[in-house]
Amino acid sequence: MDFNFTENQKAIQASVRDFAQQHILPNRMVWDESQHMPRELFREMGAMGLMGLLVPETYGGAGLGYFEYKIVIEEIAQVCGSIGLSVAAHNSLCTNHILMFGSEDQKQRFLPSLASGEHLGAWGLTEANTGSDAMRMQCTASRDESRKGWVMNGTKNWITHGISAEIAVVLARTGDLLDSRGITAFVVRREQAGFTGGKKENKLGMRSSETAEMVFTDCFIPDDQVLGTVGEGFVQAMKILDGGRISIASLSLGIAKGALKTARDYSLEREQFGQPIGRFQAIGFKLADMHTTIEAADLLTLKACSLKEQGLPVTKVSAMAKYEASEVCVKVATEGVQIFGGYGYTKDFPAEKYYRDSKLCTIGEGTSEIQKIVIARELIREE
Ligand SMILES: Cc1cc2nc3c(=O)[nH]c(=O)nc-3n(C[C@H](O)[C@H](O)[C@H](O)COP(=O)(O)OP(=O)(O)OC[C@H]3O[C@@H](n4cnc5c(N)ncnc54)[C@H](O)[C@@H]3O)c2cc1C
């Protein structure tokens, strides 16, 4: 949807679309099949400003806002959900956490290399037994007064770039279990002793976005790598997820738009009973539903971007955008396979990849059920 985009926004859209067609499209299935995350591609995207989208130019970023951010994630995801997910996680989770809550010194130390794509970022909240219920996390950071720092122990699971990231923002327990003020956010460098990558997941979709464990064994983290105040980490994480939900909504819209386009084009080429299948009302109605629901989810996402840009409360609307766009994405990708018929079930056509990739969107950064809990809670609070 070209929602009154400025000339600059249209130019960004065109250049990312062009890049994705040239550098991602020809390789996406090879990367997907081999679960290869193309590290070099992120450096190329860094040179284009795509790895520091929201980072001000003073720290080496592109200094853009949420509308441009949405445009970029969507354009990449139209071609490959995996690369879209990695760009989203790098920008809106790790990098944005340092941008929002880091000290001036931390911003100067960590943001330029993340924004250039020289370093890849990860964000560790989830653990094996604590996904939706993150407050019960077991990963601890104990005070070491003599060394003026913290000693981290535990494992974070399902982390995007868990093995490859050079810089990670990690949430760990520094206080009592279930105390919302008992969690602190730390920046950890890959080279720090006691920080290693663990098991890499073999996934249904998003296969060229690395998902892996981050393991901490007596990992010493100096005080100058604490983000914000000790005990503020959980509150920070919830604020980061407010923006992160716009990412996953944009990712969902991109995958859905890609699935719709390929299904529409195929429906005009494929003939059965002497005519293109797109001329059958049954297929036309599917396309109409796919298009309409995508546009509606797009408007919700644009509303979330607008609130975020104005600095207004966005929790409810970003949860609504994420919930709606991700559910639409799964439905659209499923109908995409149906329109392709048997060919949609093979790896010779992109419909099956959109279908596999789509499902992550209703799970990552808060499941659909959790989004509904957030929406209901906010709605009741408003009354
Ligand atoms: C590809 C991928 C990338 C990821 N990247 C990251 C990352 O970079 N960083 C990170 O920290 N995490 C990451 N995650 C983790 C992700 O955020 C979690 O998987 C997600 O939050 C769900 O947690 P869970 O998997 O433990 O599911 P669970 O919390 O165990 O949920 C299982 C089911 O129970 C439901 N459920 C749980 N609680 C409730 C409730 N109160 N009411 C109703 N239903 C409920 C859920 O909706 C779900 O259907 C990633 C996950 C994937 C798959």
The ligand as an SDF file (V2000), in Angstrom:
LIG
                    3D

 53 58  0  0  0  0  0  0  0  0999 V2000
   12.5510  -18.5250   14.6650 C   0  0  0  0  0  0  0  0  0  0  0  0
   12.4650  -17.9740   16.0600 C   0  0  0  0  0  0  0  0  0  0  0  0
   13.2510  -16.8900   16.4110 C   0  0  0  0  0  0  0  0  0  0  0  0
   13.2260  -16.3990   17.7260 C   0  0  0  0  0  0  0  0  0  0  0  0
   14.0660  -15.3650   18.0580 N   0  0  0  0  0  0  0  0  0  0  0  0
   14.1210  -14.9570   19.3570 C   0  0  0  0  0  0  0  0  0  0  0  0
   15.0780  -13.9860   19.7630 C   0  0  0  0  0  0  0  0  0  0  0  0
   15.8510  -13.4630   18.9450 O   0  0  0  0  0  0  0  0  0  0  0  0
   15.1390  -13.6460   21.0790 N   0  0  0  0  0  0  0  0  0  0  0  0
   14.3050  -14.2110   22.0270 C   0  0  0  0  0  0  0  0  0  0  0  0
   14.4200  -13.8510   23.1840 O   0  0  0  0  0  0  0  0  0  0  0  0
   13.3820  -15.1210   21.6620 N   0  0  0  0  0  0  0  0  0  0  0  0
   13.2790  -15.5230   20.3650 C   0  0  0  0  0  0  0  0  0  0  0  0
   12.3690  -16.4960   19.9930 N   0  0  0  0  0  0  0  0  0  0  0  0
   11.4930  -17.0750   21.0090 C   0  0  0  0  0  0  0  0  0  0  0  0
   10.0360  -16.6460   20.8820 C   0  0  0  0  0  0  0  0  0  0  0  0
    9.8840  -15.3130   21.2400 O   0  0  0  0  0  0  0  0  0  0  0  0
    9.2070  -17.6310   21.7140 C   0  0  0  0  0  0  0  0  0  0  0  0
    9.2060  -18.8590   21.0240 O   0  0  0  0  0  0  0  0  0  0  0  0
    7.8020  -17.1450   21.9420 C   0  0  0  0  0  0  0  0  0  0  0  0
    7.7830  -16.0350   22.7810 O   0  0  0  0  0  0  0  0  0  0  0  0
    6.8980  -18.2330   22.5360 C   0  0  0  0  0  0  0  0  0  0  0  0
    7.4980  -18.8340   23.6450 O   0  0  0  0  0  0  0  0  0  0  0  0
    7.5900  -20.4350   23.7350 P   0  0  0  0  0  0  0  0  0  0  0  0
    8.1180  -20.9090   22.4260 O   0  0  0  0  0  0  0  0  0  0  0  0
    8.3050  -20.8140   24.9490 O   0  0  0  0  0  0  0  0  0  0  0  0
    6.0720  -20.8970   23.8280 O   0  0  0  0  0  0  0  0  0  0  0  0
    5.2200  -21.0600   25.1720 P   0  0  0  0  0  0  0  0  0  0  0  0
    5.2990  -19.8120   25.9670 O   0  0  0  0  0  0  0  0  0  0  0  0
    5.5750  -22.3360   25.8360 O   0  0  0  0  0  0  0  0  0  0  0  0
    3.7530  -21.1900   24.5750 O   0  0  0  0  0  0  0  0  0  0  0  0
    3.2260  -22.4090   24.0720 C   0  0  0  0  0  0  0  0  0  0  0  0
    1.7460  -22.1850   23.7280 C   0  0  0  0  0  0  0  0  0  0  0  0
    1.0310  -21.8300   24.9310 O   0  0  0  0  0  0  0  0  0  0  0  0
    0.3860  -20.5800   24.7380 C   0  0  0  0  0  0  0  0  0  0  0  0
    0.3730  -19.8190   25.9910 N   0  0  0  0  0  0  0  0  0  0  0  0
    1.4230  -19.5560   26.8220 C   0  0  0  0  0  0  0  0  0  0  0  0
    1.0300  -18.7910   27.8490 N   0  0  0  0  0  0  0  0  0  0  0  0
   -0.3070  -18.5630   27.6720 C   0  0  0  0  0  0  0  0  0  0  0  0
   -1.2930  -17.8460   28.3800 C   0  0  0  0  0  0  0  0  0  0  0  0
   -1.0040  -17.1520   29.5050 N   0  0  0  0  0  0  0  0  0  0  0  0
   -2.5570  -17.8310   27.9000 N   0  0  0  0  0  0  0  0  0  0  0  0
   -2.8650  -18.4910   26.7730 C   0  0  0  0  0  0  0  0  0  0  0  0
   -1.9770  -19.1890   26.0360 N   0  0  0  0  0  0  0  0  0  0  0  0
   -0.7100  -19.2130   26.4800 C   0  0  0  0  0  0  0  0  0  0  0  0
    1.1810  -19.8800   23.6550 C   0  0  0  0  0  0  0  0  0  0  0  0
    0.4170  -18.8740   23.0170 O   0  0  0  0  0  0  0  0  0  0  0  0
    1.5400  -21.0400   22.7520 C   0  0  0  0  0  0  0  0  0  0  0  0
    0.4630  -21.3180   21.8910 O   0  0  0  0  0  0  0  0  0  0  0  0
   12.3580  -16.9810   18.6880 C   0  0  0  0  0  0  0  0  0  0  0  0
   11.5370  -18.0500   18.3210 C   0  0  0  0  0  0  0  0  0  0  0  0
   11.6010  -18.5650   17.0390 C   0  0  0  0  0  0  0  0  0  0  0  0
   10.7300  -19.7530   16.6830 C   0  0  0  0  0  0  0  0  0  0  0  0
  1  2  1  0
  2  3  1  0
  2 52  2  0
  3  4  2  0
  4  5  1  0
  4 50  1  0
  5  6  2  0
  6  7  1  0
  6 13  1  0
  7  8  2  0
  7  9  1  0
  9 10  1  0
 10 11  2  0
 10 12  1  0
 12 13  2  0
 13 14  1  0
 14 15  1  0
 14 50  1  0
 15 16  1  0
 16 17  1  0
 16 18  1  0
 18 19  1  0
 18 20  1  0
 20 21  1  0
 20 22  1  0
 22 23  1  0
 23 24  1  0
 24 25  2  0
 24 26  1  0
 24 27  1  0
 27 28  1  0
 28 29  2  0
 28 30  1  0
 28 31  1  0
 31 32  1  0
 32 33  1  0
 33 34  1  0
 33 48  1  0
 34 35  1  0
 35 36  1  0
 35 46  1  0
 36 37  1  0
 36 45  1  0
 37 38  2  0
 38 39  1  0
 39 40  1  0
 39 45  2  0
 40 41  1  0
 40 42  2  0
 42 43  1  0
 43 44  2  0
 44 45  1  0
 46 47  1  0
 46 48  1  0
 48 49  1  0
 50 51  2  0
 51 52  1  0
 52 53  1  0
M  END
$$$$
